[in-house]
């Protein structure tokens, strides 16, 4: 892993991605510790411009925008990491089982993946949210379902290339059960590509979370979200443009950093792409 990160750092895009990602991680870690209460109301101080007391200004209720941006960015990153972790683990298990067992089990799992992939992500998310309600937990469930097919198909493809390898045949001859074969040999061999795919999906999940929250289908008030900050700022754009610009800039930096880091990690882990941007 250290050598892989060194290869990422050797790429100009990788360095930019790592620096931006590190900055965002520092922001969501220490931002809430040094900023005021993000839900503290001060209506008499609404729409204040950036200052030493409020580096990003205040919103329509006088709340500190830097504090709310730190809270919203932390929520977005945590949701993205949780979604990618859950969808990669569940998708990998389904994909490995489908590739190893084949037959009707393989076809059934692929049909499930096809059904999920057939719907536009936002439409499917809106439908599920309409059935089960809004909130961070439901948002987590919805986006996890959306990303299952990607991880499942990759794990299945890797398993199909491994299941006829000599070491798999040897383990079967020795009587190793399917469950232990999957957990001890197949899953460890598909982890590498899944990590790369996961790193590239983190900025996508952050964007989806912001979009759904902008539509009122994601994180709900008083919890801050970059999407709700942009939406609230847009409503009062004629009175103050700081809320929208500030939240949009942080969202752009977060997704840009994660995207560049994911792309550099992909290039560093692929011998055919390695050195492409060096």
Helices and strands as residue ranges (DSSP letters): H 2-10, H 12-34, G 43-45, H 65-101, H 103-118, H 121-132, H 136-162, H 166-173, H 178-181, I 182-186, H 187-214, H 226-235, H 242-269
